[in-house]
Amino acid sequence: SYPGYNEILTGAPDLRIDSNDKKYNENLTVLEWLHGKTEFENRIAAYCSWDVFPFIVNDKRSGIPVNAGWQPLTVGNPDRIAALNFVAEQLFHEWDGVRYDSFTISGAIEELKTNKPRVLFVSLGETDDWAHAGRYDRYLITARQNDFFIRSLWELTRELPAYRDKTLFLVTTDHGRGYGREGWKS
C-alpha cells in the first residue's frame, strides 16, 4: 500500500519504496508542494485510518497535520471529540495500525467544520484490511459504509458556504485486487 500511496501523492513510482515499513518518505508529495504555497500554508490536513500515513506524507518535514491510526482526534466540537475518543479507546481494535473508518471520517468532518482547510486528504482503510483477511462479507459492508461516509462529506461541502460549488473530490484506491478465490486477498 505504501508504494501505491507514494505514487498517487507524488505522481511517480519509487522503486526504493517496496514495503509498508514506517520510513519517512523522501519524496515531495503534492500535499507538501501545495503546503509550501502561501495560499495553502496551514490550510491542509490529512485524516487517515492507517497509521503509516504520517510517514507517507512525511508530517515531520512537511508540517502537515496527519491524524492517523488510533491516534486521538483533537479538532472539533470538544464534547463530540471526547465522546469519539472515549468510544475509540474502549472498542476492540481489530487491527493495531488501522482504526475504524467511522472515526477517521468523523475527524475529517470536524476538521472541515472547524478549520475549513483548502485541501483535506482522507484515506479510509477497512475495505483493504477486510479483503486481506479474506472477509468478503465485511469487505462489502465497509464498502457500503464508505459510500455513505463519502456522501456525508459531499453533503457537508454542499452545506458549508466555504465549499459550496468550489469543491473537487478525487476518489481512488492504492492498488487493485488479485484474481481467483485466493488472489483477491492480496
Secondary structure, DSSP 8 states (H G I E B T S, - for coil): -HHHHHHHHHSS--TT--S-------S--HHHHHHTSGGGTT-EEEEESBTTHHHHHTHHHH---EEETT----SS-HHHHHHHHHHHHHS--S-SSB--HHHHHHHHHHHHHHH--SEEEEE--HHHHHHHTT-HHHHHHHHHHHHHHHHHHHHHHHHSTTTTT--------S----SHHHHTT-
